[in-house]
Structures are given as C-alpha cells and as structure tokens.
C-alpha cells in the first residue's frame, strides 16, 4: 500500500531524536496517562486501565479538523504523500522490524497517538514533514502536533535482504496483513458494532509498539480502542512468515449494553464468480478477495458457505457454542480463474480466526451487502455472543489470526466450485457442486432443503478436476427462499465438508 513512487525527492535525513521526540502532551489526548506511567514501566495492564477509565466518561469523538490543504485531498492526491523509507523507525539500528507512518488527510482525518515502547518506557513518536515525500509540495504551516493517521510494519518475509510491508493499521479499527508471496486483500477489525444495520465504527486512538530485540521474530503492539458504546484494550503479537500470525487479546469495557457486537470481525470483497458473472459486463470470470466462509463449529463439523453479492442486504447466523474457528477464504488459487494480471486476486490471503479458550454460546454471523464495484468491501464475518455485553461489565476475548493460504481440513474433501442455472422445467434450478474428492467409489450424497424439494441428485467423477461432481435440481414450489445443505458420505460417514447455500427468489 502507498509505496513511494520512483523519482520522488528525498529530504535530508532527520536524526533519531527528530523521529522519537517528547511531543507536547496536550496534543496526545489519552496518551498523557501512558506517559505518566513511565516511572513504573508501562504494559498491557496500563492500557486496560486507560480503557476502563475512558469507558467511565462520556464518549468524546476525536477532532477531524485539518488544514484545508489536507482535508480536501482526493484519493490520488493523498497517495502522492509518501513516507520516506530512509526514515523508517529502527532502520538505522538494523532491527528485524521497521515502522513507517501514514500522513493525515483525505479520508484519514483522525489523529492516532503513536508511541515507541522500550524497556517499559513509552516515548511519543513525533510528526515532521521531513519524514514524508510530497509529490505536489508540502503544505505550509503544518504543526508538529499534526500527528499520524496510522502505521505499517515492514520485515523480511520474502527474502532476507529486503523489508517487505507485512501489516498495516489505518482507519477506524481496521488492519490487514500479508503472508509470504501474497498481496493485500481482506481486512480485520478490532471490533464491529451494528454491522448489517446502522453501524458504529470503533477507532484505535493510541498505539504502543514495542521496540523489537535484534533477534525478534514477533512484534508486540498495544492499542486503545474507543467508540460511542465502549472502550477497549488490545494486544497484538505479530509474527510474519509463510502464514502471518496475529495473537490477539482484547478486553472490552462497555459504556452501555451492546447486543449486535462483532468479535474478531473480518471484512472482505466479493463481486462475482461462476454463474453470477452473467450480471456483469467484465472480461474476468471472477472478482473477489474471498470466495467463501469456512466454519468449524464446536462439534467439529466443518461448514462451507460460498459468498454471494446479493440484491439486498443478507445476514446469515450459524448458531454454535465454543467454535473451533471460522474465516473468509480465498480458495480459488489459479490465475486463469481470474484472468487479472494487475489485481492478482489469486494472491490474496485467506484469514482464519482460531478462538483461544471457551467463547460460550453465540453465532458466527455472515453479512453480505450488495455492491456494483470491486472497490467496496461488502462482506463481513464475526462472532456474536448469545448474551449482549453489559454496561460496566468487562468482557475478554483471545484469538489467533492466520493470514495466508487456507489450511485444508484433514481427511475431508473441500468444495472446489459452486454453480447454478435454470433447469429445463421452470421454476426449478440446477446446482452443480464440485468437490476435491479423488474418487466417487462408495460415495453417496445427502442433500436437504428448508423449503421446496430436492430432485434428481447425481454424483459423477470430474476428470478435468480429478474430483467428484454433485448435481441436483431444486424445486422451490411456492417458497421465496430456502437454505440448501449437502454433504458427501462414504460408508455412512462424512467424507466432505458441509456445503451450505441460501437461495433467494
């Protein structure tokens, strides 16, 4: 994201004191309390105390005031402000991680307080125009208190001699990451509230990034979250690699009851694939950052729900207790399935949420919003506890995020592709579901529907994919919607994940 373009002028290199400076505390908002903790060392418990104290006060939105030269920036003009990588934090020390920062402006108006945390002592990271390259010239009169909009993490991930961008925290509580050999795709968030309806967007107000030791493989980040409904304290331990891992712990302090809360929320884009491509005049056969929701519920059952771009907002809830995991997957990995040499959707990561501890009863929710472009995220998945979060009662959650290739289920065939179209006898629909099962010998299919009827079920080998194809017809009769379910069995036992599909007339 926002890489520096070739040929931009580079200002003189600032000193380390210039990058790490004691910025005026009055400009740091909630960061003042963090600075005051330096005498005894600062850590996760201090961020939790900040969040608890913040939640006991009425919400005060951060100022979005910016000089006009920054507030009116469009997308391209904002991208023309690039951080100078020569000034990356920890580059001079040759540490295993480096930090670069995002300028405020355009859509990214709120100031985010950033601190370097070293030996338990937080030091504000000070803003300076000298840290950035301005293609159109630096606006005059920018204050040292302007601050930053966010930051990104660089580390050697593809080769030892180069620091790739591996993760970014920018905008509200959004963050995203890549794994080795991959490009940015879907995002995660600290917390979601009201997704699918009137939505509230919590924000990360402050970050404390721990200075890594020379041999560190992980980077630790503490974060303070705030919103109308709650405050929260987060700890991220980021470990880049073949799969980039985020170990996350969150403690939420509700200001008021929160019913429609999303824990470990994921956000992605799905425009079209398969039969849905007929709705778009596009040379590409599919366009998406993710193509399905995968769930392993508390009973160990593995579910697969292909994503859709609906005509109306669509919410699905998968009731569960103590889920083993869920995620938005980019399962299709062939370039020729996308035919896009620029976006390279085949290189977008999957993102798997692995809960730590017992999350209790609740549901994995999938929200699908209609969209006409690939530039809008229209898919969200998250965990919603059965009981609303109670005002004044803290709630804690811990989980691990796996960014990278999907981890195939052991011993179970996966759904490779889903297609549907009109059957000969209207209003019936024909569904074709391909599984990556090597042989159809001794395999039967169990297909059910919540409304209408399933007819003409058939299994056959697919020599092109070296898998098994399930086909059937669905007669909706008078139904306006139905939930379809299919699974392959061998000797009466499941040999595939469960395929789920919501049909809407």
N, C-alpha and C positions, 0 to 999 in steps of 0.2 A: 504494500500500500504506500502511496505517496512517496515513491522513491525519487531521489534527486535526479533531475534530467541532466544529460551531459552538457557541458559548456557553461553552467551557471557559475557566476563569480563567487569566489570564496573569500570572506573577510579574514583579517588576521586572527590567528588562533588565540582565544581567551585563555587565561590561566585557570588552574583548578579552583582557585579562590573565586574566580568570576562565576564558575558554574555552580559551586556549592557556596552559598553565602547566607548570612543571617538576614533574611528578608524581614522587613518590618512586620512585627507580629500582628499589628492591627489589620494587615491585609490578609492574614491567614485564617481568619474565622475560627472554626473549631480546632484548627491546628495549634492554637495557643496552649490548650491544655496538654497537648503532646509535648510541646517544647518545655513546659513546666515539669514534666516527668523525668527530665534528663538526669536529675541528681540521684535517682534510684534505679535508673535503667527503664527502658520503655519496651513493651511487648504486647502480646495478644490480649492479656487481661486489661491493659490500659485502653485499648481500642474498644473492648466490651464496655468498660466503664464510661467512655465517651458516648457510646451508642445508648447506653441506659440513661445517662443524664440528658442526652439530646431528646430521647423519647418522652421525657417528663416535661418538656417545654412544647408550646405550640409550634407547628411547623413554620419555618421561615424559608421561603424559596431563595436560592442564591441569585444574586444580581446577574442579569444578562446584558447590562449596559456595556457598550463597546464604542470606541471611536467610529465615526461614520465610515472611515476608510476600511474598517474590518467588518462592520455589521452588514454592509451591502455586498459583500463578496458572493459571487455565484460559485458554482461547483468548480469550474475551470480556474477561476481566479484564486480560489482557496488552494487548489492543488499546486499553484505556482509558488506557494510559500513552502519551502522545503527545509527540513532540518539539515544542517551541515554535518555529515557523518564524521568529519575530522574532530568534532567537538563532542562526540558521544561520551557519556559518563562511563568511566572505568576503562576507556580505550587506552589511555596513557599507561595505566597500570598493567595492561595486558591480562586482565581478569577474564574468566571464561564466559562472562555475560557483559553486554553493553546496553545502555539505555539511550534512546533518542526520544524527542518530545514533539508534541503537536502544538501548533500555534492556535490561539483562539481566533475565531472569525467565522463568517458564514453561518452554517447550521450549528457549529460547535461554539456556543456563546459562553457557557458557564465556566468559571474558573475552577480548576481542580488543584487542591493543595498537594504538592509532592514533597516527600522527604526521603533523604538517604538515611538508612538506619545502620549504624556501625557501632558494635560493642555496646548495644543498648542505648545509644545516644542518637536521637533524630536531628538531622540538620536540614533546614529548608533548602530546596533546590530553586535557585533564583532565576527568574526570566531575564533574558537580554536579547535585544535584536541581533547581537553579534553571533548568536547561536544558529541563525537561520539565513538561508539564501532567499532573497526576494527578487523574483524574475522581473517584476514590474516596479521595483524600487521600494525600499522600506518606508512605510508611512512615518511621518514626522511626529515627534512628541509622544511616542509610546512610553508609558510609565514602566519602571522596573517592577511595579506591583501588578502588572497585567496578568502574569501567571500563564499557565498552560491549560490546554484542553484535555490532554491525556498523554500517554506514553506508549512506546513499543519496546519489545525486548529482542535483542539480537544475540545469536550464539552460533557457533559452528555446528551445523546439523547435516549438511550435505558433503562438506569436505572440511578438513581441519584448518585450512588456511583462510577460510572466508566466514565472516559473521553474517549469516542469513537472518532475515526478520522471521521470528518464530511465533510471536504473540503480540497482540495489541489490545490496550484498554482505551476506548474512545467512545464518548457519547453515552449519556444516561448511565446504566449499569452494564452496558454491552462489552463483551470481549470475545476474541476469537484467536485461533492458533492453527498452525500447520504442523504436519509431520514430515519426515524426510521424503524428499521427492514430490511433495504435494504443493498445491496452491491454496490460497484462502477461499473458503466457501461459506458454510453456515456459521452462525454466532451462538454464543451462550449469553446469559444474563445473570446478574446477581439475584434478582427476584422479579417475578411478574405479578401484577395485581390487576384483576379485571379483564384479562385477555379474552377477546371474543365479544366484549361489550364495551361500555365506557371504561377506558383503560387508564390506569395510573402508572407512570413511569418513574420508579425509584432511580436515584442517581448516586454514584460514588462521589463523595465530596472530597475525600482525602485518601492518599496512599502513602504507605511507608514501605520502601523497598530495601530489603536487607542487602548490604554490600556482600557479595559472594567471596568466599575464600579462594585462593589460587587454584585449588583442585576441585572446586564445587561442581557437581553435576545438576544441581537444582537451584532455583532462585525462589526465595520466600518473599511474599508480598502481603502486607496487612492493609485492609481497606475499611473505610467508614461509609456506610450507606445511609441515605436519608430519603424520606418521602412524606407525603401527607399522612399516610396511615401508620408508618413505623420508622424506626431507625434500626441499623444492623451493623454487626461487626463480622468481617470476613478474614479468613486466612487462606492464601493460595500458595501451594508449593508446586512450582512449575519445573517439569523435567522433560526437556526436548529429546527426541530420538526417532526411531522407526515408527513408534507411536508417541505422540507428545502427551504427557500425563499432567493433569492438574489435580492435586489432592486439595479438596475444599472443605473447610469447616465454617459454618455460618451460625450466628446467634442473632435471632430477630427479637426486637423489643417493640411490640405493637402499641401504638398510641390509641387505637380503637379496634374493635373486632374486625377481623379480615376473613371473609368467607371464601372469596374467589381468589385464593393465593396460589401462585405457581412456584414450587420449589425446584431448583435445578432446571430452569427453563432453557429450552433450545429454540432457536429461530432460524428459519431457512426459506428457500425459494423453490417453488415448483410451478412451472408454466405449463408444460405439456410433455407427453410421451405417448407412444402407442397409438390407440385409436383417437385420443384427444388431439393429436396433431392435425386432424382434419379441421379443427376450429381456427387454425392459424395459417396465414399465408407466409410460410417460412421455409427456407431451403433445408433446415435442420430437422431430423426426425425426432429429436427430443431436446428439451432445455430445462435443466433443473440442477440445483445444488444438492438435493436429496431426492430419493425416489420412493422411500418407504419408511414407515415407523416399525421398529422391531421392539418387542417386549418379551422379557422373561418374567412371568409372574411368580408369586410366592409359592405356587405349587410346582414350579419348574417347567411349566408349559411355555413353549416359545411361539409367539404370535408374529405374523407379518401382515401389515396393512399397507397396500400401495397408496401413495398420495394422489390426490386429485386437486384440480383447480376448479372449484365449484362455481355455480352461478350465484349462489347465496352463501352467506357465512354458515359453516358447518362445524359442529362440535361433536366429538365422539369421546365417550368416557369408558375406560376399561377398569372396572372395579377390582380391587385387589387388597391384599394385606401383606406387608413386608415384601415388596417387589425385589426381585434379584437384579433387575436392570431394565433400562429402556434407552432408545436412541433413535435419531434420524440418520438413516444410512444412505450412502451413495453406492448402491450395489452394482450398477452397471459401470464397468471399467474399460470398455472398448472405445477407442477414439472414433471408430467408424460408426458407432451407435449414435454419436452426437454430430460428427462432421463439422466441428467448430475448432479451427486451428488457433483462434485468438482466446476465447474464453476457457478452453480446455476443461470443460466440465468433468471429463474423465479423471482429472487430477484433484478434484475437490474431496476433502476428507469426510469420513463418517464421524459421528460423535456419539459415544456411548456413555451413559450415566450408570455408575455402579454404586448403589447406596452402601453406606457403612453403618452397621447397627440396624436396629429394628425401627422402621418408619411407621409401623402400625397400619391401621386401615385407611383407605383412601382410594384414589383413582389416578391412573395415567390419563391425562387429557390430551387430545389432539384437536387443534383448532386450524381449520383450513379456510382461508379468505379468498375471494375472487380477485384475480389480477389480470391485466392485459399486457403487462410488460415483465421483463426479466430483471428489472432494476428495483423491484419492491419485494421485500420479504413478506410472504403470505402464509407461512406455515409456522405453527408453534406447538411444542410438546413440553409437558411438565408434569410434576406430581402435585396433586392437591390433597391434603389430609382430609379425612372424613369430618373432623371437628374443626370449626373455624378457629383461627388464632384469637386468643382472648386479650383484651386490652390490659396492659400492665403485667402480663404473664409471658416471660421469655420463652422462646422455642428454639431448639438447637437441631441442626441437621449437618451430617457429614457425608461426603460422597467423593468419588473419583471420576474424573472425566477422561475418556480415552479419545484423542483426536488422531485419526489415521485410517488405515484400511479396516474394513469390517472384520471382526473375529468370527469365523464360521462356527455354527453350532456343532458340537461333537456328535457324530452319529445320526444327524438329522439332515435330510435334503432341504435345500432352500428354494424358495420361489425365485425363478430367474426372470420371468416376464409375465405380465397380465395384459390380455387384450379382450375387447368385446365388440360386438356389432349386431346389427339387426339379423334376426333369424328369418327363415323363409316364411314361417307362419307368424304374422304380426298379431299382438304386440310383443311377441317373445324376443328375448335377447340371447345370443350365443356368447358364451365365455370360453376363453382358451387360456389356460394357466400352465406355464412350463416350469418344471422342477428340475433341479440338477441331480436327479437320482439316476445312477448309471444303468439300472435295469428295471424293467416293469414286471419281471417274473415274480409271481405270487403276490403282486400288489393289488389292493383294492382302494377305491376312493369313497370317502364318506363326505357327502355334500348335503348341507341343510340350508334352509332359509327361514327367516322370521315371518315372512308373508309370501303369498303366491306359492308356486310349485317348482321343483327342480325336475327336469326331464332329460332323457337321452344322455345319461352320463357315460363317458367313454374314456379309456386310458389307452395310450399307444406310445411306442418308442418314438423319439425325435432324433433321427440320425444326424441332423445338422448340428444340434447342440449336444448330442450324446447324452440326452436326458430323457425325461418322461413328460408327455403332454396330457393334461387333463382337459377335456372339453365337455360342456353340458349346456343345455338350454334352460333359461329361466323364464317362466310364465308369470308375470305379475298379477294377472287377473284384474281385480279392482284396486290393488294396492298402489299407493303413491310413493312408497319407499319400502325398502327391505334390507336387512343385514344378512349377507351370504357368508357361509363358512365352509371350508373344505380342508381335508387332510388325507394324506396317503397312509395306508396301513399295510403292514406285512405280518401275516400270521396273527392278525388281530391287534397288533401293537403299532403305535405311531412310528413311521419311518420318515416323516417330513414335519416341518413346522406347520402351524395352522395358518392358512390363508384366510383373510377377512376382507370383506368388500361391502361398502354401503352403496346400494343402488337407489337413485332418486329419479322419479319420472321426469 
